[in-house]
Each structure stands twice: as structure tokens, then as C-alpha cells.
Amino acid sequence: MSAKTYIEPQTTIPVYDECDVLVVGGGAAGHSAAIAAARAGCRNVILMERYGYCGGDVTGGYVLLIPNLSFHEKTYVRGIQEEWYTRLKKVPGGVFGPGPEEAGNYDPLLVNAWNTAGGATFVPPRMVCHGFMLEPNQLKIEMDLMLKEEANSIRVMYHSWGCRPIMDGDTCKGVIFESKEGRKAVLAKVVIDATGDADICRLSGAPTSSAIDDECRCGTTALVYRIGGFSYKAYETWRKQNPELSKSLNENIQKIHGFRQGIFATPDENVAWANNWHVKRDCSKIVDQTYTEMQTRTTLREVVDFYKKAVPEVFRNAYIYDIAPQLGTRGSHRIVGEYIIDSNDWIFPKQHDDVIAWHCTVNTLNDNAPIEIPYRSIVPQKVNNILAPGRHISADRIAIDNVNLIPQCVGTGQAAGVAAAVAVADGATTRTVNIKKVQDILAGEQDVPLPRNSHTDPGYQECLEKYEYGLYTENAKKAIEAADAAGTYRHWTISKGMGTGEN
């Protein structure tokens, strides 16, 4: 990068619009925030998105797997996330996976049937887990339809890149954005930074972390693609019958690509989802963004040709179905919030008075049991009237891998939207908002189960207690043994009533 600088002339920036709640970023968190704010009664919401569609990593980056929505027989992740499932289920080819009514079923036939859709737990004895794969283009349509249903409350600004907060001391008053119409501003009472990389928070004076741990999922980027023209079931059968050949196939594909990748099921049996992991890449850096995109695309033809040559009985007619229009982003900058989620949040059954969601994790150390996400984890330190839900939630370098998947982005986004609406209605700030009122709207009106809330079926808490919060069961013990054997979380020790986590 050049060391030269350029002094930009002072300019007057026109105000494009004004609103009560401004959501910057239309990904899983931002779209959910805008919808939730409107449904909570806010009639002046703007959703600003740099692309021409919503969904972010899901619809643009092809993160098609929505995992771990249930724990045993109870679905803890509901609200707008469950609405995705119910809406897409009505669309042919829109979704593939077990519904909430199947959660907790130990039938090995069902476990095997749903395994490729992320619909089964990882640790034996395995059971069906509510989760699904989705078709990204169908979700794009549904997201637009959801916004149109709230058209009296939400104004959508596509092709508008929010790039800088407008600060009055430590209070955010709006955001400057760039578009084909030039640089303009939107003024707002509350700003929700749903950019995924804390873009607005970083420039507001709020502390953020940019540490990328090379051993973690968040230290990788991707450019996802899909392969068509073959039967995924036939591939699964071949893979199970030829484990050594399957291992060799994966090793050769990794050698050609230069990075690890794997193919998975989609709602279309004849189309596979090829996810990948470029290690030691930061999705907020130009050089890493460019490398990820170009290295994936320029090796893709050779990869597909190798599939066809190596396993012709499966891949003879395979072809590149499509390539994700967006970079696959897993993590970069994240906020330092009023609460920082860490390893102890799933080593112990922590309770938070300001809980805004129950979210199952993908951490087998607690048998994928849900943990409580506090409101403080989306409130950045030192600045006012900014909320930051989504994959840049406040968490340490280990915990972030477990709390920034799509369900957590949807859930924290929904909570941020309700909190923003309540703050505006009551003349409060994001720090002084009535959290009990926020919780009652989430649990009582927006189908979000919350612990210790009168609107939530006590059976949710009873389920957690029955299975000891996933911490001390045989499942958890097996998970810990497997993690130790693999060298994962090797510094952690867990015993009943005592746990330590060395990060």
C-alpha cells in the first residue's frame, strides 16, 4: 500500500433522507432488524444495502446451511429465523431439512436421511436436529416480499454503501453513504450497524477487535460455488463405499484449488453446494478479498474436470452450476461490547437479565445446547445510539466461531430492531432502553423464546435442566474426549461445577 496521502477538499453533503431507525447492511442481521423494528411499531425505518438484494452471506455468499435450531425436542431458535423455514417450505425447492416437529427423534433412518441437510447432531447418540439447507434465490425473493409487506414502515435503499457515521461527540446521528448518485447522508435517531465487519462502529470511536486467529473458522474466507449435473445421493453412496478413494479425491481437489473445500447437499438433489476455506485470509483486506475470488475462479474448471475424470460413474455430466456473487465472509473486525461473550458462556449455564435470544451453538463441548445472548453484546462501548448485531457481535477469538453463524445473526438482528423501535418510541437511548419491554415484545409478539419470561413456555427451561444444559451428559463427555483427541480446545477442562478456559 502506498504511503502517499491526498487531502480531500471540504464539501457539503446533501441529506438524502431522515428516519427513526437506520439499518446499514441488509444481510441476515440487517434484514431481520428492519423487519423486527417495523413489526414492533416503528413507522420510519430505512434499510440501506450496498447490493441489489438482501441476505448478505446467505443469498450472496451462498451460506446455505442453517444449523442447530433445536436442542433435543425443543426448538430454541424461532422468530424470523423460523419464518424463513415456514415461508420457504411453501416454495418448491426452497428448503430441505427436518421441521421442528422432528427434533429430538433418535430414529437412525431419520438421522441418516437428514444428516446431509445439517439436520442431525454431531455427537452420539445422534438425533434429528431442526436445521435446513435453502435455495438462495428463493430466499432473495422472500426477503423482498417481507420488506414489501412492511412497505408502510420500511424504505429500502439498495445500491447504497453506508461508509461513515455522522458523530456528534459520542452520539451517532446518521450515516454517510456512497451510491451512483454520489455521496449523501441519512440522519437517524438510532443506527444499526449490520455491516458484518463493524464498518460504522470502527469509525465512530467505539473500540473494536481485528484479531484473526489462524486456527479458527473466522480466520478464513471463501468463494462458494455450486456444481450441477450429477446425483448427490449417488456421490454419498460412492463416498461411503470408497472411503480411501474419497479421501484421495478430496486431497487432489485441495491440491488443485490450493485450499480445502467440500461438497454438500442442497434442496435440489442434482445440484451440490461447494463450500471452501481459504486460511489466514481477512475478509476486510483488499488483497485477501481479491486473492480469494481469483484463486477460486481460476482453478474451478480444473476442479470440475478432475471430478469428472476421477469418478466418472458419478460426475460424468457435472458442470459449474453457478458461482456466488459475493465473497464468503466469516469474520474480521468485531465490536468490543458492554459484554464480551467468551468460552465460559457455554462451559457454565450463565443467566443474563438482559437476555435477547437463546441460541444453540455448534460447540460440541456443551452438546450444542443453547446459551443466552445478552443485549450488552450488541451494544458497543463508548458510543451512543448504535447497535451492532450480526457476525461482528462482541465475543472473544474462540467464542466468535460459535455465535456468529446465520441463526445468531438473525436473532441478534431481530432483537436490535425491537430495541431500536422501543428506544425511539420511549424517547430513550440504546443504553437506557427498557430491556424488559424489549424482551416482552420479542417473546410475546415475535415468537422468540426467552428464559424467565412469562410469555415463554416453561418447557424450554425444563428441557435444559433435564439434559443438564448439555454440560455433564454422556454426549458432552464423548465430545470432550473427541475434542481432546483432535487437539481442539485442548486447554479447556470441564468438571461439574467448575470449568476453566484458557484462550
C-alpha positions in Angstrom: 0.0 0.0 0.0 1.3 3.4 -0.9 2.4 5.8 1.9 1.2 8.8 -0.1 -1.8 10.8 1.1 -4.4 13.1 -0.5 -6.1 15.9 1.2 -9.8 15.8 0.3 -11.4 19.2 -0.2 -14.1 20.2 2.3 -17.5 19.6 0.8 -21.2 19.9 1.6 -23.0 16.6 1.7 -26.8 16.7 1.0 -29.1 14.9 3.3 -30.9 12.3 1.3 -33.4 11.3 3.9 -34.2 11.2 7.6 -35.6 8.3 9.7 -36.1 7.0 13.2 -34.2 3.7 12.7 -31.4 3.3 10.1 -30.2 -0.2 9.4 -26.9 -0.3 7.5 -26.5 -3.6 5.8 -29.3 -5.9 4.5 -27.8 -9.3 5.4 -29.3 -11.8 7.8 -28.9 -9.4 10.8 -29.9 -6.2 9.0 -32.9 -7.5 7.2 -34.2 -9.1 10.4 -33.6 -5.8 12.3 -35.6 -3.7 9.8 -38.5 -6.2 9.8 -38.5 -6.5 13.6 -38.4 -2.7 14.1 -41.4 -2.3 11.8 -43.3 -5.1 13.5 -42.6 -3.5 16.8 -44.3 -0.3 15.8 -41.6 1.9 14.2 -43.1 3.5 11.1 -40.0 5.3 9.9 -37.3 2.7 9.1 -34.6 2.8 6.4 -32.8 -0.3 5.3 -29.5 0.6 3.4 -27.8 -2.2 1.4 -24.8 -2.0 -0.9 -26.0 -4.7 -3.2 -29.4 -5.0 -5.0 -30.8 -7.7 -2.7 -30.9 -8.7 0.9 -29.5 -11.8 2.6 -25.7 -11.0 2.5 -23.7 -14.1 3.2 -26.8 -16.3 2.8 -28.1 -15.2 -0.6 -25.0 -13.6 -2.0 -22.2 -15.7 -0.3 -24.2 -18.9 -0.5 -24.1 -19.8 3.1 -26.9 -22.2 2.5 -26.8 -24.2 5.8 -29.0 -23.0 8.7 -27.9 -25.3 11.6 -28.7 -26.2 15.2 -32.0 -24.5 15.8 -33.1 -27.1 18.4 -31.8 -28.9 21.4 -33.4 -32.3 21.9 -37.1 -31.9 21.3 -37.3 -28.1 21.7 -36.6 -25.5 19.0 -35.0 -22.6 20.8 -34.3 -20.5 17.7 -37.6 -19.3 16.3 -38.8 -15.8 15.4 -37.7 -14.5 12.0 -35.3 -17.4 11.6 -38.2 -19.9 11.8 -40.2 -17.7 9.4 -37.5 -18.3 6.8 -38.3 -22.0 7.1 -42.1 -21.8 7.1 -42.1 -19.4 4.1 -39.6 -21.3 2.0 -41.3 -24.6 2.8 -44.2 -23.4 0.7 -41.9 -22.8 -2.3 -41.0 -25.8 -4.5 -37.3 -26.5 -4.0 -37.0 -23.7 -1.5 -35.8 -25.6 1.6 -34.5 -29.1 2.6 -34.4 -30.3 6.1 -36.3 -31.6 9.1 -39.0 -29.5 10.7 -39.2 -28.6 14.4 -41.7 -31.4 15.0 -39.0 -34.0 14.2 -36.4 -32.5 16.6 -35.1 -34.9 19.2 -36.0 -38.1 17.2 -33.4 -40.8 17.6 -34.6 -43.0 14.7 -31.4 -43.9 12.8 -33.3 -43.8 9.5 -34.4 -40.2 10.0 -30.9 -39.2 11.4 -29.3 -40.7 8.2 -31.9 -39.1 6.0 -31.4 -35.6 7.3 -27.7 -35.8 8.0 -26.7 -34.1 4.7 -29.0 -31.2 5.4 -27.4 -30.4 8.7 -30.5 -31.9 10.4 -28.7 -34.2 12.8 -26.5 -33.7 15.9 -22.8 -34.4 15.7 -22.2 -36.4 18.8 -23.6 -39.9 19.5 -26.2 -41.0 20.3 -27.2 -38.9 17.3 -30.7 -37.4 16.9 -32.6 -35.3 14.5 -31.9 -31.5 14.9 -34.1 -28.9 13.3 -31.9 -27.3 10.7 -32.1 -26.9 6.9 -30.5 -26.1 3.6 -32.1 -23.4 1.5 -32.1 -22.1 -2.1 -30.5 -18.6 -2.1 -32.5 -17.2 -5.0 -35.8 -18.2 -3.4 -34.7 -16.5 -0.1 -33.9 -13.3 -2.0 -37.5 -13.2 -3.3 -38.9 -14.0 0.2 -36.8 -11.2 1.8 -38.1 -8.7 -0.7 -41.6 -9.9 -0.1 -41.2 -9.4 3.6 -40.0 -5.9 3.1 -42.9 -5.1 0.7 -45.3 -6.4 3.4 -43.9 -3.7 5.7 -43.7 -1.0 3.0 -45.7 1.5 5.1 -42.8 1.4 7.6 -39.6 0.5 5.7 -38.0 2.4 2.9 -35.3 0.3 1.1 -32.2 1.8 -0.3 -30.4 -0.8 -2.5 -27.1 0.0 -4.2 -26.2 2.3 -1.3 -23.0 1.7 0.6 -23.0 3.1 4.2 -19.4 4.1 4.8 -19.1 6.6 7.6 -21.0 7.6 10.8 -22.1 11.1 11.5 -21.0 11.7 15.0 -21.9 14.5 17.5 -19.5 13.8 20.2 -20.0 10.2 21.2 -23.6 10.1 19.8 -24.3 8.8 16.3 -26.7 11.0 14.3 -26.7 9.2 11.0 -24.6 7.7 8.2 -22.9 9.0 5.1 -23.3 6.7 2.1 -22.0 6.4 -1.4 -24.0 5.5 -4.5 -24.4 6.2 -8.2 -25.9 9.5 -7.0 -22.7 10.5 -5.2 -22.0 10.9 -1.5 -25.1 11.8 0.6 -26.3 11.4 4.2 -29.2 9.8 6.1 -30.0 11.2 9.5 -31.4 8.8 12.2 -32.3 8.6 15.8 -30.8 5.1 16.1 -28.3 3.4 13.7 -28.0 -0.3 13.5 -24.6 -1.4 12.2 -25.3 -4.6 10.4 -22.3 -4.4 8.0 -20.8 -7.6 9.3 -17.3 -6.1 9.8 -18.3 -3.3 12.2 -17.7 -0.7 9.5 -19.8 2.0 11.1 -18.6 1.2 14.7 -15.0 1.3 13.7 -15.2 4.9 12.5 -17.4 6.0 15.4 -14.7 5.9 18.0 -16.1 2.6 19.5 -13.4 0.1 20.3 -13.2 -3.0 18.0 -11.1 -6.0 17.7 -9.5 -7.1 14.4 -7.6 -10.2 15.7 -8.0 -13.1 13.4 -6.9 -16.4 14.9 -5.5 -18.6 12.1 -6.8 -21.8 13.7 -10.4 -20.6 13.9 -13.2 -20.6 11.3 -13.3 -16.8 11.3 -9.7 -16.7 10.0 -10.8 -18.0 6.7 -12.6 -16.6 3.6 -14.4 -18.4 0.8 -15.9 -18.1 -2.6 -18.7 -20.6 -2.7 -19.9 -22.2 -5.9 -22.4 -25.0 -6.9 -21.9 -28.0 -9.1 -24.8 -29.4 -11.2 -25.4 -32.4 -13.4 -24.9 -35.3 -11.0 -26.8 -37.0 -8.2 -25.7 -36.0 -4.8 -27.2 -39.2 -3.4 -25.1 -41.2 -5.8 -22.0 -39.3 -4.6 -22.8 -40.0 -1.0 -23.2 -43.7 -1.8 -19.9 -43.8 -3.6 -18.1 -41.9 -0.8 -19.4 -44.3 1.9 -18.4 -47.3 -0.2 -15.0 -46.0 -1.1 -13.6 -44.1 2.0 -10.0 -44.3 0.9 -10.8 -43.2 -2.6 -13.0 -40.4 -1.2 -10.1 -39.2 0.9 -7.8 -39.2 -2.1 -10.4 -37.3 -4.2 -10.6 -34.6 -1.5 -6.8 -34.3 -1.3 -6.5 -33.9 -5.1 -9.2 -31.3 -5.2 -7.4 -29.4 -2.4 -4.2 -29.6 -4.3 -5.7 -28.2 -7.4 -7.6 -25.4 -5.7 -4.9 -24.6 -3.2 -7.3 -24.6 -0.3 -9.7 -27.0 1.4 -13.2 -27.5 0.0 -16.1 -29.9 0.4 -19.4 -30.5 -1.4 -22.7 -30.8 0.4 -26.4 -31.4 -0.4 -28.8 -28.6 -1.4 -32.6 -28.6 -1.8 -32.0 -29.8 -5.4 -30.7 -33.4 -5.5 -28.9 -32.7 -8.7 -27.0 -29.6 -7.5 -24.3 -29.6 -4.8 -23.0 -26.8 -2.6 -19.2 -26.5 -2.7 -18.0 -24.6 0.4 -14.4 -23.8 0.9 -11.9 -22.3 3.4 -9.0 -20.0 2.4 -6.9 -20.0 5.6 -5.2 -16.9 7.0 -7.4 -14.5 4.9 -9.1 -11.4 6.3 -12.4 -10.5 4.5 -11.8 -6.8 5.3 -8.5 -6.7 3.4 -8.4 -5.9 -0.3 -5.5 -8.2 -1.1 -7.2 -11.2 0.7 -10.6 -10.4 -0.8 -9.0 -10.3 -4.3 -7.0 -13.5 -3.8 -9.9 -15.5 -2.6 -12.1 -14.6 -5.5 -9.5 -15.1 -8.2 -7.8 -18.2 -6.8 -11.2 -19.9 -6.6 -12.5 -19.0 -10.0 -9.2 -19.6 -11.9 -8.9 -23.2 -10.6 -12.6 -24.1 -10.8 -12.7 -25.5 -14.3 -9.8 -27.8 -13.5 -11.5 -28.9 -10.3 -14.7 -29.9 -12.1 -12.7 -31.6 -14.8 -10.9 -33.7 -12.2 -14.2 -34.7 -10.6 -15.4 -36.0 -14.0 -12.2 -37.8 -14.7 -11.6 -39.3 -11.3 -15.2 -40.5 -10.6 -16.9 -40.7 -14.0 -19.7 -43.0 -12.6 -20.9 -40.1 -10.5 -19.6 -36.9 -12.1 -19.6 -37.7 -15.9 -22.0 -34.9 -16.7 -21.0 -32.5 -13.9 -20.7 -28.7 -14.7 -20.3 -25.4 -13.0 -23.9 -24.5 -12.0 -23.0 -21.0 -10.6 -20.6 -19.0 -8.5 -21.6 -17.0 -5.5 -21.9 -13.3 -6.4 -20.4 -12.3 -3.1 -17.2 -13.1 -1.2 -17.7 -15.6 1.6 -17.0 -13.7 4.8 -16.7 -15.4 8.2 -15.1 -12.8 10.4 -12.8 -9.8 10.7 -13.4 -6.8 12.8 -15.9 -7.2 15.7 -17.1 -4.8 18.4 -15.9 -4.7 21.9 -19.3 -4.5 23.6 -20.6 -3.9 27.1 -20.4 -7.7 27.4 -17.9 -9.9 25.7 -19.0 -13.5 25.2 -16.3 -16.0 25.9 -15.7 -19.7 26.4 -17.3 -19.7 29.9 -20.7 -18.8 28.3 -21.1 -22.4 27.3 -18.9 -24.0 29.9 -21.3 -22.7 32.5 -25.1 -22.2 32.2 -24.9 -18.4 32.5 -28.0 -16.3 33.0 -28.4 -12.7 31.8 -31.0 -10.3 33.0 -30.8 -8.6 29.5 -31.1 -11.8 27.5 -32.4 -11.2 24.0 -32.0 -14.7 22.5 -31.4 -18.4 23.3 -29.0 -19.7 20.6 -27.8 -23.2 20.1 -24.1 -23.3 19.3 -22.0 -25.6 17.1 -19.7 -26.3 20.1 -19.9 -30.0 21.0 -18.4 -29.3 24.4 -21.9 -28.5 25.6 -23.7 -30.9 23.3 -24.8 -28.0 21.1 -27.1 -26.7 23.9 -28.4 -23.1 23.7 -26.7 -20.3 25.5 -28.1 -16.9 26.5 -27.1 -14.0 24.3 -27.2 -10.7 26.3 -28.3 -7.4 24.9 -25.0 -5.9 26.1 -23.1 -8.0 23.5 -24.6 -5.9 20.7 -24.0 -2.5 22.4 -20.6 -1.1 21.5 -18.6 0.6 24.2 -18.1 4.4 24.3 -20.7 5.4 21.7 -24.4 6.1 21.9 -27.4 5.2 19.6 -25.5 2.5 17.7 -26.4 -1.2 17.9 -24.2 -3.9 16.3 -25.9 -7.2 15.8 -24.7 -10.0 13.5 -21.3 -11.6 12.9 -19.4 -8.8 14.4 -21.1 -9.4 17.8 -18.9 -8.8 20.9 -17.1 -12.1 21.6 -13.5 -13.3 22.1 -11.5 -15.0 19.4 -12.7 -18.5 20.4 -16.3 -17.8 21.2 -16.9 -15.8 18.0 -16.8 -19.0 15.9 -19.8 -20.3 17.8 -22.0 -17.2 17.9 -21.7 -15.6 14.5 -23.4 -18.1 12.3 -26.6 -17.2 10.4 -29.1 -18.1 13.2 -27.3 -15.8 15.7 -27.2 -13.1 13.1 -30.9 -13.3 12.5 -31.6 -13.5 16.3 -29.4 -10.6 17.3 -30.7 -8.6 14.4 -34.3 -9.2 15.4 -33.5 -8.1 18.9 -31.7 -5.0 17.8 -34.7 -4.0 15.6 -37.1 -4.3 18.5 -34.7 -2.5 20.9 -34.3 0.4 18.4 -38.1 0.7 18.0 -38.7 0.7 21.7 -35.9 3.3 22.3 -37.4 5.6 19.7 -41.0 5.2 21.0 -40.0 5.9 24.6 -37.5 8.7 23.8 -34.7 6.6 25.3 -31.2 5.7 24.0 -29.8 2.4 23.1 -28.2 2.3 26.6 -31.3 3.3 28.6 -33.9 1.4 26.6 -36.4 -0.6 28.7 -35.0 -4.1 28.2 -38.0 -5.8 29.9 -40.2 -4.2 27.3 -37.9 -5.4 24.5 -38.0 -8.9 25.9 -41.8 -8.9 26.2 -42.2 -7.8 22.6 -39.7 -10.5 21.4 -41.3 -13.3 23.4 -44.9 -12.2 23.4 -45.3 -10.8 19.9 -42.4 -12.0 17.7 -42.2 -15.7 18.6 -38.7 -15.6 20.3 -38.5 -17.9 23.3 -36.7 -16.2 26.2 -35.7 -17.7 29.5 -37.6 -16.5 32.6 -40.1 -14.6 30.5 -43.8 -15.1 31.3 -44.6 -15.3 27.5 -42.3 -18.4 27.1 -43.4 -22.0 27.7 -41.5 -23.1 30.8 -40.9 -26.4 29.0 -37.9 -24.8 27.3 -36.2 -24.2 30.7 -37.2 -27.7 31.9 -35.6 -29.3 28.8 -32.3 -27.6 29.5 -32.4 -28.7 33.1 -33.4 -32.2 32.2 -30.3 -32.5 29.9 -28.1 -30.6 32.3 -27.5 -27.7 29.9 -25.6 -30.2 27.7 -22.6 -29.9 30.1 -22.4 -33.1 32.1 -24.2 -35.7 29.9 -22.6 -38.7 28.2 -22.8 -36.8 25.0 -20.7 -33.9 26.4 -18.1 -36.4 27.8 -17.8 -38.0 24.4 -17.5 -34.6 22.7 -14.7 -33.6 25.1 -12.9 -36.8 24.5 -13.1 -36.3 20.8 -12.0 -32.7 21.0 -9.0 -33.7 23.2 -8.1 -36.4 20.7 -8.2 -33.9 17.8 -6.3 -31.3 19.8 -9.3 -28.9 19.7 -9.9 -26.7 22.8 -7.1 -28.7 24.3 -6.5 -26.2 27.1 -10.1 -26.5 28.4 -11.1 -28.5 31.4 -14.6 -29.1 32.5 -16.0 -30.7 35.6 -19.4 -30.4 37.2 -19.5 -27.1 39.0 -16.0 -26.0 37.8 -14.6 -25.0 34.5 -11.7 -23.0 33.2 -11.0 -21.8 29.7 -7.5 -20.8 28.6 -7.8 -18.9 25.3 
